[in-house]
Amino acid sequence: MQIRPFELERYFARHEFSAKYLLGSSDPEAMSIADLLAFESGSEDALKKVWLGYTESLGDPALRRDIATLYESVTPEQILLFTGAEEPIFAFMHAVLEPGDHFVVHFPSYQSHYSVAESRNIEVSYWCGDPAHNWTPDLAELPKLIKHNTRAILICTPHNPTGYLFDRESWNRVIEIARQRGLYLFCDEVYRGSEHNVADRLPQMADHYEKGISLNCLSKNCGLAGLRTGWIATKDRQIYNQLATFKDYLTICNCAPGEYLAGIAVRNIDKIFETQRQRLVRHLDLLAAFFARHETRFSWQRPRAGTVTFPAWLGGSALDLCDRLIAETGIMLIPGTFFDMPGDYLRFGYGRANFADVLERFENWLIKAG
Ligand SMILES: Cc1ncc(COP(=O)(O)O)c(C=O)c1O
């Protein structure tokens, strides 16, 4: 079976680098290599000495040690480096799931969470967040979706595109459901660190569930998407080995300068998270005021985490709105269509430094457009 085009990424490929203003991106404000090196003295010289031969396929041992410190009980041997977070999603769907398996996916969702599985004849059921309840999925529904051939559940928290964050009790309940049935639980945690209130931050799946797989990267919580550094953490040795073996057919190993720079980010992650978090909260306040001024145009509830939010657009086709917006103003916003979400939704990203300016431009256009 052929894999479906990744609609969101195709739209980005078309517009991201020609649009004048980005109002729908999930990666927050990035930084330069110089900004990153400024965190540690002597790092500039050290970067120049990075050897450009192949790197270790499991990931640089020093980087794996640094990453393991971000977990409660995961060890460096339980960390496997990948290029971004996209690669381990692809690897999991190929190396762990088999055609004929059934897989439950939190929805709406980043498309690779389900399209890769579907391309392999893996049956997917969708566990849907409820837009009327700020995208909370119904816990009572989850066990009903599980079948005799279910192998795994995937959740994403904090969530793209809705910003939904599980509360601790619901998160525990998902683990309980998976554990009772012996299912793998793949937890996409790439937005972890962007909780608007730090006290809401959840633990990481790999620390709390023996068949849990925590997915993370530096793209969304740190704004370092260009480093292309992602990883999985899992205590399940079999899964770990299957993923490591599959990686040999993908990128083999990570990029050496990227691994060095990723180490600096990981060692300084709390400071980076805090800078991003403060910006997100400031921008979300602007967005809340914007939605209050336009209650007849949007239906919105404030998310508790993440860099993106997913209001309903009450003015007709979200896709038409985005196409007109980019053609007339150069502002790129994302229609919910690209998340396969029925109805008309828009993804706003509010982590970029020029957010206030772009939101104002969007508002002026919206008022003129009627
Ligand atoms: C939920 C989620 N997982 C994974 C990824 C892929 O991340 P990366 O760009 O680091 O490969 C994204 C990117 O948008 C995402 O939103």
The ligand as an SDF file (V2000), in Angstrom:
LIG
                    3D

 16 16  0  0  0  0  0  0  0  0999 V2000
    3.3880   15.7510   17.8130 C   0  0  0  0  0  0  0  0  0  0  0  0
    4.6090   15.7680   16.9600 C   0  0  0  0  0  0  0  0  0  0  0  0
    5.4330   14.7100   16.9760 N   0  0  0  0  0  0  0  0  0  0  0  0
    6.5340   14.6720   16.2130 C   0  0  0  0  0  0  0  0  0  0  0  0
    6.8730   15.7180   15.3910 C   0  0  0  0  0  0  0  0  0  0  0  0
    8.1220   15.6450   14.5460 C   0  0  0  0  0  0  0  0  0  0  0  0
    9.1330   16.4040   15.1410 O   0  0  0  0  0  0  0  0  0  0  0  0
   10.5440   16.6680   14.4420 P   0  0  0  0  0  0  0  0  0  0  0  0
   10.3760   17.8930   13.6090 O   0  0  0  0  0  0  0  0  0  0  0  0
   11.4980   16.8730   15.5530 O   0  0  0  0  0  0  0  0  0  0  0  0
   10.8840   15.4740   13.6190 O   0  0  0  0  0  0  0  0  0  0  0  0
    6.0440   16.8380   15.3370 C   0  0  0  0  0  0  0  0  0  0  0  0
    6.3550   17.9660   14.4370 C   0  0  0  0  0  0  0  0  0  0  0  0
    5.5510   18.8310   14.1860 O   0  0  0  0  0  0  0  0  0  0  0  0
    4.8860   16.8710   16.1530 C   0  0  0  0  0  0  0  0  0  0  0  0
    4.0670   17.9280   16.1660 O   0  0  0  0  0  0  0  0  0  0  0  0
  1  2  1  0
  2  3  1  0
  2 15  2  0
  3  4  2  0
  4  5  1  0
  5  6  1  0
  5 12  2  0
  6  7  1  0
  7  8  1  0
  8  9  2  0
  8 10  1  0
  8 11  1  0
 12 13  1  0
 12 15  1  0
 13 14  2  0
 15 16  1  0
M  END
$$$$
